[in-house]
Amino acid sequence: MTSTSHRHSLDINPSSAAEVAIRQELTLVALGKQPADTALRVGRLLDVATRTWSMDQEIVIKGRRIAYVGPAGSYTGQIERRVHEPDLAAIPGLGEVHKHIESSHLTPEYEAALVLPRGNTWTCEASHEFSNVNGAKTLEFWLKAREAGSPLKIFPLPGSAVPPTGYEHGGGFLGYDEQKAFLKESLMVAGLDEVMDWPAVWNRDNPSYDRLWGMIRATFEQRGVVEGHAAGIRDLPTINAFAAAGLSSDHEAWTFEEFWDKLTHGLFMELRPHSLPDVIKGLLQKGLQDWSQIAFTTDDRSASDTLKMGATDYNVRLAIESGLAPEIAIQCATINPARHMRLTPWVGSIAPGRYADIVLLSDVQRLEIAKVWADGQHVSEGKSYLLDVPRIDWPEWATKTINIGRDLTAADFAIQAEPGRETMKAAVLRPFHWDDDFLTFELPVVDGQVQRDEARNITKFSVIDRFSGKGAVSKMFWIGCGPRTPNTALACSMAHDKHNIWCVGSSDEAMAKAVNAIAANDGGWALVRGGDVVATVRYEVAGLMTCRPPEELHEEMQTLYAEGEKIDWMYEPTFSPRWFPGFPERLAFATLTCAPWRWVLVAPSNYAPQGLVNVQTGQVQPVVF
């Protein structure tokens, strides 16, 4: 028979057989026929299923799981250790229904140390970021930290957007076979990451149609959850079609009216902080009684912002401040997301069989976190993480992901004019260009090359293929972003969602220097000013994350910001302030290619040699003509 200690070691990534063995033991512990490890007695405890509080409760723990919950003194078995917190209130560990850990820019073991003291004990990892860098290693990557001892439960959802559209390549390919294998390999895999490419869902002629429906089919076959992404979908026919396709959720609603239309047409709504206050107030005015189809989600948040604002606790606190009862707000970050993701046997409540993840509050109304328990152990006091962060020597498949193949030069960023021309028309985009057509400008030609026009806020933007080793560079002109300061450029290997390298600059020489600096660092940020590299930030894991404490990353980012403040950045005052690119993070989202985008710049391919393609229609366009 499998030993107790061995069964507990299997609890970090349980197979079906291991899960049965764990629950057989928990059954006997609950009956008092086998001894428990710990009894945590609390002043009061929230049952999130009924939104009721029970006073003076005892949580009995065996290994990493809860075996028994009841009034203090009611448990009849032996207990090795007792802990009493009479002044604290217990709620379940907070969960993330949809989050990209990559956007914290920390590897999972350091993410755990950052978010656990803030109450976040489990995360549904929406992995189209790492999946787009190394699709084949997605599951192995997300399970490695827990196997090394991290108490944060990560439930991976392999990326549906690998590649994001049929017009991109590199970093892996995920389809039916890959998704089926992921779901069969581990109980931790919760489903399919957000389906973003809406044109590929409804249009049989789209090059991603068969691949995407193959992933959806594999997820249905294994009873997984198909997550959605309905950005720009606001009309009722399309909302109905989206729900009919089996895409179960959306986290992209910006207004109460959009949120309500999607909620009342069967979508599980995942509410982000940017629209949370207005939506909460609207739902309260509507008199909504059943909040079970709503969860709070972080989606993307940097380590610097988490240090300043918080993790899931920030979302719950913001909801309470917006007028929602604390008990409902807590439901929206515990049992609601767990139900939606079909994870209630493991997380979402303080109940037998679940992981012993308990957040102890000193003030419920203000959601003040005093202590956090995870996996049956006390892991934080205030904001301090009490455990050692496990050391992981990330293999080269995770750390050597920048493969440009050579040093780039200024010539790689030059845009050649037709012979004899003094001017040429240019197809021009701007950050977050959602229009049906690109912009057109007449630009000067000097020495056979089409030039920027700083007087009209027109600079050069590029995307560099970092996967094939061919040194392929697409480049075009953008308006309303980038540096006006001479011989200056900014580049980054985080470029949602394909995560090739992007670069914007006032000279071709500076752009080459910035990209080469990123390659030398195995990923991250590089800022060149006046021809010199003045700041870098290292993302040596997948070109997206760093294996360091958040404070160290934050300090490096602050240096980048400080150097960035010395540069004159272009903006277009006629554009909505909401879409100003900012420095530097907003530009990393300006390379998105899934709906509602139309014209985008992608890395060069046989399909779009210059990289400019309409991802809604498949039309390609020369960058100058």
PLY file of the C-alpha trace (Angstrom):
ply
format ascii 1.0
element vertex 625
property float x
property float y
property float z
element edge 624
property int vertex1
property int vertex2
end_header
0.00 0.00 0.00
1.18 3.54 -0.77
2.62 5.26 2.29
1.01 8.39 3.76
4.06 10.56 3.09
4.24 9.35 -0.49
0.56 10.10 -1.06
1.09 13.63 0.23
4.03 14.11 -2.15
1.74 13.16 -5.02
-0.73 15.84 -3.91
1.21 18.56 -5.68
0.07 17.28 -9.10
-2.32 14.43 -8.36
-3.18 11.78 -10.89
-6.58 10.14 -10.67
-5.13 7.23 -8.71
-3.29 9.51 -6.30
-6.42 11.60 -5.81
-8.40 8.50 -4.82
-5.71 7.47 -2.32
-5.67 10.96 -0.77
-9.44 10.97 -0.35
-9.49 7.47 1.12
-7.18 8.72 3.84
-9.15 11.95 4.36
-12.29 9.91 4.89
-10.70 8.04 7.78
-9.24 11.21 9.27
-12.65 12.92 9.14
-14.15 9.97 11.06
-11.41 10.18 13.67
-10.03 6.76 12.72
-6.68 8.16 11.65
-4.83 11.10 13.27
-4.86 14.63 11.83
-1.84 16.87 11.50
-3.22 20.29 12.50
-6.35 21.91 13.89
-6.70 25.61 13.07
-9.32 27.19 15.34
-10.68 30.58 14.23
-12.98 33.22 15.66
-15.41 32.87 12.77
-15.53 31.19 9.40
-17.31 32.10 6.15
-19.19 29.40 4.29
-19.11 30.83 0.76
-21.84 28.50 -0.51
-24.44 30.12 1.78
-22.72 33.43 2.63
-23.09 32.67 6.33
-20.64 33.04 9.18
-20.12 30.40 11.86
-18.50 31.30 15.17
-15.58 29.54 16.88
-14.85 26.96 14.20
-12.11 24.37 13.85
-10.47 23.40 10.56
-8.80 19.99 10.78
-5.97 19.40 8.29
-4.23 16.28 7.02
-1.28 16.83 4.72
-2.24 19.58 2.28
-6.00 19.06 2.58
-8.90 19.79 4.90
-10.42 16.69 6.48
-13.01 18.17 8.82
-14.73 21.49 9.59
-16.98 22.07 12.59
-17.49 23.80 15.94
-14.40 23.89 18.15
-14.16 20.67 20.14
-16.44 18.62 17.89
-13.70 16.65 16.19
-13.20 13.24 17.84
-9.84 12.19 16.41
-6.25 12.76 17.47
-4.55 16.01 16.45
-0.81 16.50 16.45
-0.79 20.31 16.56
-3.32 22.99 17.49
-3.32 26.64 16.43
-5.83 29.14 17.83
-6.67 32.48 16.15
-9.68 33.72 18.15
-9.55 37.28 16.79
-9.35 36.41 13.10
-12.00 35.55 10.50
-11.35 32.73 8.02
-12.26 32.88 4.34
-11.11 30.54 1.55
-7.94 31.21 -0.37
-8.65 33.69 -3.13
-8.49 32.47 -6.70
-7.79 33.92 -10.12
-10.26 32.74 -12.74
-8.16 34.25 -15.54
-4.63 35.53 -15.16
-1.42 35.67 -17.16
1.31 35.12 -14.58
3.74 36.05 -17.36
2.44 39.62 -17.10
3.84 39.86 -13.57
7.16 39.14 -15.34
8.10 36.78 -12.51
8.60 33.04 -12.78
5.89 31.05 -10.97
7.86 30.42 -7.76
8.46 34.17 -7.30
4.89 34.96 -8.30
3.79 32.67 -5.45
5.92 34.54 -2.92
4.41 37.81 -4.14
0.71 36.92 -4.24
0.25 34.39 -1.41
0.60 37.04 1.34
-2.10 38.93 -0.56
-4.49 36.01 -0.25
-4.12 34.53 -3.75
-3.64 30.77 -3.25
-4.73 29.45 -6.66
-4.60 30.70 -10.22
-6.06 29.58 -13.52
-3.08 30.42 -15.70
-4.14 31.61 -19.14
-1.01 30.49 -20.90
-1.06 31.89 -24.37
2.01 33.94 -23.46
4.41 31.12 -22.63
2.54 28.82 -25.04
3.42 31.19 -27.87
7.09 30.99 -26.92
7.32 27.23 -26.37
3.99 25.50 -26.89
5.34 21.98 -26.43
6.67 22.73 -22.93
3.65 24.67 -21.64
2.40 22.13 -19.13
5.85 21.17 -17.88
6.69 24.83 -17.28
3.58 25.60 -15.21
3.84 22.49 -13.02
7.55 22.83 -12.28
7.31 25.38 -9.43
4.72 23.34 -7.54
6.78 20.20 -7.98
9.67 22.14 -6.43
7.57 22.96 -3.36
5.68 26.18 -4.12
2.25 26.24 -2.37
0.52 28.27 -5.10
-1.88 26.06 -7.05
-1.52 26.80 -10.76
-4.20 25.29 -13.00
-2.82 25.72 -16.53
-5.00 26.36 -19.55
-2.92 25.86 -22.70
-3.25 28.74 -25.12
-5.90 28.64 -27.83
-4.03 31.43 -29.60
-0.91 29.47 -30.58
-0.44 31.10 -33.00
-2.77 34.03 -32.27
-3.86 34.17 -35.91
-3.24 32.08 -39.00
-0.89 34.78 -40.29
1.76 34.30 -37.57
4.28 31.55 -36.89
6.99 30.36 -34.51
7.09 29.24 -30.89
4.97 26.17 -31.37
1.61 25.04 -32.69
-1.27 23.82 -30.52
-4.20 21.94 -32.01
-6.44 18.98 -31.27
-3.70 16.45 -30.52
-1.75 18.76 -28.24
-4.80 19.90 -26.26
-6.04 16.34 -25.84
-2.64 15.30 -24.48
-2.52 18.23 -22.05
-5.94 17.43 -20.58
-5.14 13.73 -20.18
-1.75 14.32 -18.58
-2.79 16.18 -15.44
-5.86 16.88 -13.34
-4.45 20.39 -12.91
-5.28 21.32 -16.53
-8.63 23.11 -16.31
-9.48 23.65 -19.97
-8.66 25.86 -22.94
-7.27 29.37 -22.59
-9.34 32.29 -23.88
-10.46 31.81 -27.48
-9.52 35.18 -28.96
-9.57 34.78 -32.72
-13.31 35.31 -33.27
-13.02 35.49 -37.09
-11.47 32.00 -37.00
-14.40 30.67 -34.97
-17.19 31.68 -37.35
-15.41 31.85 -40.72
-14.66 28.44 -42.28
-12.28 30.08 -44.75
-10.03 31.45 -41.98
-6.68 29.61 -41.88
-7.04 28.98 -38.12
-10.60 27.57 -38.31
-9.73 23.86 -38.21
-6.93 24.24 -35.64
-9.09 26.26 -33.26
-12.14 24.03 -33.49
-9.84 21.06 -32.97
-8.75 22.50 -29.62
-12.35 23.23 -28.68
-13.33 19.66 -29.59
-10.51 18.17 -27.49
-11.60 20.29 -24.51
-15.24 19.22 -24.83
-14.18 15.57 -25.04
-12.35 15.82 -21.72
-15.09 17.90 -20.03
-12.81 20.93 -19.77
-13.82 24.59 -19.82
-13.52 26.63 -23.02
-12.72 30.19 -21.97
-13.67 33.11 -24.20
-12.40 36.57 -25.09
-15.11 38.75 -26.63
-13.27 42.05 -27.14
-15.24 44.33 -29.43
-18.26 42.00 -29.49
-21.21 44.13 -28.43
-24.09 43.53 -30.85
-26.68 40.92 -29.89
-26.32 38.66 -32.98
-22.59 38.28 -32.35
-23.03 37.83 -28.59
-25.51 35.05 -29.34
-23.13 33.46 -31.84
-20.26 33.68 -29.38
-22.25 31.86 -26.68
-23.60 29.34 -29.20
-20.03 28.43 -30.15
-19.50 27.12 -26.61
-17.17 29.92 -25.54
-18.18 30.04 -21.91
-16.92 33.38 -20.63
-15.73 36.89 -21.33
-13.44 39.27 -19.44
-13.49 42.13 -21.97
-16.68 44.02 -21.11
-15.99 47.74 -20.73
-19.43 49.09 -19.84
-22.33 47.96 -17.68
-24.59 47.64 -20.73
-22.12 45.33 -22.50
-21.60 43.33 -19.31
-25.35 42.90 -18.81
-26.02 41.82 -22.40
-23.34 39.14 -22.16
-24.38 38.01 -18.68
-28.02 37.58 -19.76
-26.99 35.53 -22.78
-25.29 32.77 -20.84
-21.71 33.98 -20.51
-19.81 33.68 -17.25
-18.57 37.22 -16.74
-15.08 37.88 -15.43
-14.84 41.46 -14.22
-11.58 43.39 -14.45
-10.73 46.37 -12.21
-10.88 48.98 -14.96
-14.67 48.62 -15.30
-15.47 47.00 -11.95
-16.80 50.05 -10.04
-19.25 51.08 -12.79
-20.43 47.53 -13.42
-20.91 46.76 -9.73
-22.97 49.91 -9.27
-25.07 49.04 -12.31
-25.72 45.50 -11.09
-26.73 46.78 -7.67
-29.14 49.26 -9.27
-30.60 46.39 -11.31
-31.20 44.55 -8.05
-29.19 41.48 -9.08
-29.73 38.70 -6.55
-27.72 35.82 -8.01
-24.04 36.67 -8.45
-22.93 33.11 -9.20
-22.14 33.87 -12.87
-19.65 36.59 -11.97
-16.02 36.49 -10.89
-13.29 39.08 -10.47
-10.19 38.72 -12.58
-6.79 40.36 -12.70
-5.81 39.29 -16.26
-2.56 41.32 -16.56
-0.75 43.05 -13.70
2.96 43.73 -13.34
4.93 42.88 -10.23
5.40 46.60 -9.59
1.64 47.18 -9.65
1.01 44.16 -7.43
3.50 45.46 -4.87
1.63 48.78 -4.89
-2.03 47.68 -5.30
-2.31 44.03 -4.33
-3.32 40.86 -6.14
-6.81 39.29 -6.07
-7.36 41.04 -2.75
-7.28 44.37 -4.57
-10.14 43.26 -6.82
-12.26 42.14 -3.84
-11.49 45.30 -1.91
-12.42 47.46 -4.90
-15.77 45.65 -5.17
-16.53 46.23 -1.50
-15.62 49.90 -1.86
-18.01 50.02 -4.84
-20.89 48.96 -2.62
-20.91 45.17 -2.82
-21.41 43.19 0.39
-18.11 41.62 1.52
-19.61 38.12 1.49
-20.67 38.44 -2.16
-17.37 40.02 -3.12
-15.53 37.10 -1.52
-17.76 34.64 -3.41
-16.69 36.32 -6.65
-13.05 35.44 -5.93
-13.55 31.98 -4.39
-16.50 29.67 -5.02
-17.76 31.39 -8.20
-14.54 31.02 -10.21
-13.98 27.53 -8.77
-17.44 26.43 -9.91
-17.00 27.90 -13.35
-13.62 26.22 -13.82
-14.97 22.93 -12.34
-12.37 23.01 -9.58
-14.64 22.85 -6.52
-13.26 19.45 -5.36
-9.94 21.21 -4.72
-10.38 24.96 -4.18
-12.95 27.69 -3.62
-14.24 26.90 -0.12
-13.14 25.91 3.36
-14.55 22.41 3.23
-13.39 18.78 3.51
-11.34 17.46 0.61
-10.21 20.90 -0.48
-6.68 22.19 -0.17
-6.13 23.79 3.22
-5.90 27.31 1.81
-7.21 29.79 4.37
-7.01 33.57 4.46
-7.26 35.02 7.98
-8.72 38.53 8.13
-8.37 41.06 10.92
-11.06 43.24 9.30
-13.62 41.74 6.91
-15.12 44.99 5.64
-11.72 46.32 4.64
-10.39 42.86 3.72
-7.30 43.33 5.87
-5.23 40.15 5.62
-3.38 39.17 8.77
-2.15 35.69 7.83
-2.44 33.18 5.02
-2.33 29.40 5.13
-1.75 27.34 2.00
-1.34 23.59 1.60
-1.99 23.24 5.33
0.86 25.47 6.46
1.22 29.04 7.63
2.86 30.80 4.65
2.62 34.53 5.40
2.35 37.10 8.15
1.11 40.47 6.94
2.86 41.07 3.62
5.83 38.87 4.58
6.25 35.48 2.92
7.51 32.98 5.49
8.78 30.15 3.28
11.91 29.81 1.22
11.36 30.34 -2.49
12.37 27.05 -4.15
15.41 27.31 -6.38
14.66 26.21 -9.91
17.39 25.91 -12.50
15.22 26.65 -15.50
16.39 24.61 -18.51
17.48 26.12 -21.79
14.10 25.47 -23.40
12.84 28.15 -21.00
15.85 30.50 -20.96
17.26 30.44 -24.50
14.22 31.57 -26.43
15.65 34.58 -28.30
16.83 33.17 -31.62
17.35 36.01 -34.07
20.35 34.26 -35.59
22.65 37.25 -36.01
23.34 40.81 -34.90
21.01 43.23 -36.63
22.21 46.39 -38.36
20.62 49.67 -39.40
20.05 48.22 -42.87
17.57 45.71 -41.39
15.25 48.58 -40.46
15.55 50.63 -43.66
12.46 50.91 -45.88
13.55 51.10 -49.50
11.84 53.40 -51.97
11.16 52.63 -55.61
14.00 53.90 -57.83
13.73 57.55 -58.80
10.99 58.44 -56.33
11.23 61.59 -54.19
8.20 60.68 -52.08
6.18 57.54 -51.51
2.85 56.79 -49.95
3.04 54.81 -46.73
0.49 52.63 -44.99
0.53 53.94 -41.41
-0.90 52.51 -38.19
-1.22 53.92 -34.70
-1.31 52.16 -31.32
-4.60 50.27 -30.90
-5.64 50.80 -34.48
-9.12 49.28 -34.70
-10.24 51.08 -37.87
-11.21 49.14 -40.99
-8.51 50.89 -43.04
-4.92 51.88 -42.39
-3.92 55.53 -42.59
-2.06 56.84 -45.65
0.65 59.53 -45.65
3.05 60.86 -48.28
6.60 60.56 -46.90
9.93 61.91 -48.22
12.64 59.77 -49.79
16.32 60.43 -49.02
19.16 58.37 -50.53
16.67 55.80 -51.75
15.03 55.24 -48.35
11.60 56.34 -47.14
11.96 58.64 -44.13
10.18 59.29 -40.86
8.32 62.59 -40.45
8.68 63.83 -36.89
6.77 67.04 -37.69
3.69 64.88 -38.19
4.49 62.51 -35.30
5.37 59.68 -37.70
8.10 57.30 -36.59
9.14 53.74 -37.38
7.86 50.58 -35.72
9.16 47.05 -36.28
8.53 43.43 -35.34
11.50 41.06 -35.26
11.12 37.29 -35.62
12.77 35.85 -32.52
11.98 32.18 -33.15
13.32 31.03 -36.53
16.92 32.31 -36.39
16.48 33.93 -39.82
16.85 37.51 -38.57
13.61 38.51 -40.29
12.43 42.07 -39.61
9.14 43.71 -40.61
8.97 47.47 -40.38
6.56 50.25 -41.22
5.59 53.75 -40.11
3.41 54.44 -37.08
1.91 57.68 -35.86
1.54 58.95 -32.33
4.12 56.81 -30.57
7.84 56.43 -30.18
10.72 58.80 -29.44
11.28 62.20 -31.03
14.70 62.41 -29.34
17.40 61.73 -31.98
19.09 58.32 -32.28
16.78 56.77 -29.70
14.85 53.50 -29.59
12.86 51.27 -27.24
12.52 47.51 -27.72
10.97 44.61 -25.82
10.53 40.84 -26.17
7.09 41.02 -24.54
4.75 41.70 -27.45
1.24 40.40 -26.91
0.37 37.86 -28.06
2.93 36.25 -30.36
5.80 37.71 -28.33
8.23 38.42 -31.08
10.41 41.46 -30.35
8.99 44.89 -31.13
11.03 48.05 -31.50
10.17 51.71 -32.07
12.81 54.33 -32.78
13.92 57.62 -34.24
16.87 56.06 -36.09
17.55 52.69 -37.68
20.92 52.47 -35.93
19.33 52.91 -32.50
16.69 50.28 -33.29
19.35 47.72 -34.22
21.30 48.45 -31.05
18.20 48.06 -28.83
17.22 44.71 -30.35
20.77 43.37 -30.09
20.86 44.35 -26.40
17.69 42.34 -25.78
19.16 39.31 -27.52
22.29 39.56 -25.37
20.08 39.51 -22.23
17.93 36.57 -23.44
14.93 38.87 -23.41
13.46 41.91 -21.70
13.55 45.65 -22.35
16.27 47.83 -23.86
16.30 51.61 -24.15
18.81 53.40 -26.36
19.16 57.18 -26.06
21.53 59.23 -28.17
23.04 56.03 -29.55
23.86 54.49 -26.15
22.09 51.71 -24.25
20.96 53.56 -21.11
18.66 50.97 -19.50
17.82 47.30 -19.75
15.42 45.00 -17.91
16.16 41.28 -17.99
13.41 38.74 -18.78
15.66 35.73 -19.15
12.86 33.14 -18.90
10.88 32.89 -22.15
11.70 36.53 -22.85
8.72 37.29 -20.60
9.77 36.64 -16.99
12.69 36.82 -14.64
13.74 34.38 -11.93
14.22 37.05 -9.26
12.35 38.65 -6.34
9.74 41.24 -7.34
11.56 44.02 -5.51
14.65 43.49 -7.66
12.60 43.56 -10.86
10.74 46.65 -9.64
14.02 48.50 -9.07
15.18 47.67 -12.58
11.88 48.88 -14.03
12.15 52.14 -12.11
15.53 52.77 -13.72
13.94 52.18 -17.12
11.14 54.61 -16.30
13.59 57.24 -15.07
15.63 57.04 -18.26
12.43 57.10 -20.29
11.42 60.39 -18.69
14.47 62.00 -20.30
13.07 61.29 -23.76
10.59 63.32 -25.81
7.80 60.84 -26.69
5.33 61.42 -29.51
1.59 61.47 -28.86
-1.41 62.27 -31.00
-3.74 64.66 -29.13
-6.60 63.80 -31.51
-6.60 60.19 -30.28
-8.60 59.11 -27.25
-6.46 59.49 -24.08
-7.50 55.95 -23.12
-5.32 54.65 -25.95
-2.26 56.78 -25.45
0.55 54.22 -25.57
2.31 55.40 -22.45
5.78 54.34 -21.45
6.58 51.61 -21.66
3.93 48.92 -21.05
1.13 50.12 -23.33
3.18 49.61 -26.48
3.59 45.94 -25.56
-0.17 45.59 -26.06
-0.17 47.54 -29.33
1.07 44.41 -31.15
-2.10 42.41 -30.41
-3.49 40.70 -33.49
-6.74 38.99 -32.47
-10.19 40.58 -32.83
-11.16 43.39 -32.82
-7.88 44.27 -34.58
-7.88 44.61 -38.36
-4.63 45.85 -39.88
-1.59 44.74 -37.87
2.14 44.31 -38.27
3.44 40.78 -37.72
6.82 39.13 -38.28
7.58 38.50 -41.96
6.24 35.24 -43.40
5.68 33.65 -46.78
2.06 34.79 -46.51
2.88 38.42 -45.64
6.53 39.09 -46.62
6.40 42.70 -45.35
4.29 41.77 -42.30
1.31 44.09 -42.85
-1.90 42.03 -42.89
-5.59 42.44 -42.15
-6.29 39.63 -39.69
-10.04 39.89 -40.29
-9.85 39.35 -44.05
-6.37 38.00 -44.79
-5.58 40.91 -47.13
-1.89 41.89 -47.29
-0.49 45.31 -48.12
2.94 46.76 -49.00
4.13 49.17 -46.33
5.04 51.79 -48.98
3.64 52.15 -52.48
0 1
1 2
2 3
3 4
4 5
5 6
6 7
7 8
8 9
9 10
10 11
11 12
12 13
13 14
14 15
15 16
16 17
17 18
18 19
19 20
20 21
21 22
22 23
23 24
24 25
25 26
26 27
27 28
28 29
29 30
30 31
31 32
32 33
33 34
34 35
35 36
36 37
37 38
38 39
39 40
40 41
41 42
42 43
43 44
44 45
45 46
46 47
47 48
48 49
49 50
50 51
51 52
52 53
53 54
54 55
55 56
56 57
57 58
58 59
59 60
60 61
61 62
62 63
63 64
64 65
65 66
66 67
67 68
68 69
69 70
70 71
71 72
72 73
73 74
74 75
75 76
76 77
77 78
78 79
79 80
80 81
81 82
82 83
83 84
84 85
85 86
86 87
87 88
88 89
89 90
90 91
91 92
92 93
93 94
94 95
95 96
96 97
97 98
98 99
99 100
100 101
101 102
102 103
103 104
104 105
105 106
106 107
107 108
108 109
109 110
110 111
111 112
112 113
113 114
114 115
115 116
116 117
117 118
118 119
119 120
120 121
121 122
122 123
123 124
124 125
125 126
126 127
127 128
128 129
129 130
130 131
131 132
132 133
133 134
134 135
135 136
136 137
137 138
138 139
139 140
140 141
141 142
142 143
143 144
144 145
145 146
146 147
147 148
148 149
149 150
150 151
151 152
152 153
153 154
154 155
155 156
156 157
157 158
158 159
159 160
160 161
161 162
162 163
163 164
164 165
165 166
166 167
167 168
168 169
169 170
170 171
171 172
172 173
173 174
174 175
175 176
176 177
177 178
178 179
179 180
180 181
181 182
182 183
183 184
184 185
185 186
186 187
187 188
188 189
189 190
190 191
191 192
192 193
193 194
194 195
195 196
196 197
197 198
198 199
199 200
200 201
201 202
202 203
203 204
204 205
205 206
206 207
207 208
208 209
209 210
210 211
211 212
212 213
213 214
214 215
215 216
216 217
217 218
218 219
219 220
220 221
221 222
222 223
223 224
224 225
225 226
226 227
227 228
228 229
229 230
230 231
231 232
232 233
233 234
234 235
235 236
236 237
237 238
238 239
239 240
240 241
241 242
242 243
243 244
244 245
245 246
246 247
247 248
248 249
249 250
250 251
251 252
252 253
253 254
254 255
255 256
256 257
257 258
258 259
259 260
260 261
261 262
262 263
263 264
264 265
265 266
266 267
267 268
268 269
269 270
270 271
271 272
272 273
273 274
274 275
275 276
276 277
277 278
278 279
279 280
280 281
281 282
282 283
283 284
284 285
285 286
286 287
287 288
288 289
289 290
290 291
291 292
292 293
293 294
294 295
295 296
296 297
297 298
298 299
299 300
300 301
301 302
302 303
303 304
304 305
305 306
306 307
307 308
308 309
309 310
310 311
311 312
312 313
313 314
314 315
315 316
316 317
317 318
318 319
319 320
320 321
321 322
322 323
323 324
324 325
325 326
326 327
327 328
328 329
329 330
330 331
331 332
332 333
333 334
334 335
335 336
336 337
337 338
338 339
339 340
340 341
341 342
342 343
343 344
344 345
345 346
346 347
347 348
348 349
349 350
350 351
351 352
352 353
353 354
354 355
355 356
356 357
357 358
358 359
359 360
360 361
361 362
362 363
363 364
364 365
365 366
366 367
367 368
368 369
369 370
370 371
371 372
372 373
373 374
374 375
375 376
376 377
377 378
378 379
379 380
380 381
381 382
382 383
383 384
384 385
385 386
386 387
387 388
388 389
389 390
390 391
391 392
392 393
393 394
394 395
395 396
396 397
397 398
398 399
399 400
400 401
401 402
402 403
403 404
404 405
405 406
406 407
407 408
408 409
409 410
410 411
411 412
412 413
413 414
414 415
415 416
416 417
417 418
418 419
419 420
420 421
421 422
422 423
423 424
424 425
425 426
426 427
427 428
428 429
429 430
430 431
431 432
432 433
433 434
434 435
435 436
436 437
437 438
438 439
439 440
440 441
441 442
442 443
443 444
444 445
445 446
446 447
447 448
448 449
449 450
450 451
451 452
452 453
453 454
454 455
455 456
456 457
457 458
458 459
459 460
460 461
461 462
462 463
463 464
464 465
465 466
466 467
467 468
468 469
469 470
470 471
471 472
472 473
473 474
474 475
475 476
476 477
477 478
478 479
479 480
480 481
481 482
482 483
483 484
484 485
485 486
486 487
487 488
488 489
489 490
490 491
491 492
492 493
493 494
494 495
495 496
496 497
497 498
498 499
499 500
500 501
501 502
502 503
503 504
504 505
505 506
506 507
507 508
508 509
509 510
510 511
511 512
512 513
513 514
514 515
515 516
516 517
517 518
518 519
519 520
520 521
521 522
522 523
523 524
524 525
525 526
526 527
527 528
528 529
529 530
530 531
531 532
532 533
533 534
534 535
535 536
536 537
537 538
538 539
539 540
540 541
541 542
542 543
543 544
544 545
545 546
546 547
547 548
548 549
549 550
550 551
551 552
552 553
553 554
554 555
555 556
556 557
557 558
558 559
559 560
560 561
561 562
562 563
563 564
564 565
565 566
566 567
567 568
568 569
569 570
570 571
571 572
572 573
573 574
574 575
575 576
576 577
577 578
578 579
579 580
580 581
581 582
582 583
583 584
584 585
585 586
586 587
587 588
588 589
589 590
590 591
591 592
592 593
593 594
594 595
595 596
596 597
597 598
598 599
599 600
600 601
601 602
602 603
603 604
604 605
605 606
606 607
607 608
608 609
609 610
610 611
611 612
612 613
613 614
614 615
615 616
616 617
617 618
618 619
619 620
620 621
621 622
622 623
623 624
